[in-house]
C-alpha cells in the first residue's frame, strides 16, 4: 500500500483573486506599518492556469522580528 497523498489540481477559479484580497487586507491590518508589500504568488495567481487550490502569499516587512501592529 502506498503512503502517497492525493493532490487536487483544479481549473482556474477567479475567486482565488478575491480570497487573496481578503487575506491581504487581514495581513496589512495585522502587520500595520511593518508591512512593505504583500504579493499573491504561485499557480493560483495566474489567470487561466490549473492549480492546487492553495493561495500562496509572500509578505515583505521592514522588521521580521516585529510580529504585528501592536509591537511597533
Secondary structure, DSSP 4 states (H G I P E B T S, - for coil): ---PPP---B---THHHHHHHHHHHHHHHHHGGGEEEEEEESGGGSTT--B-S--EEEEEES-TT--SGGG-
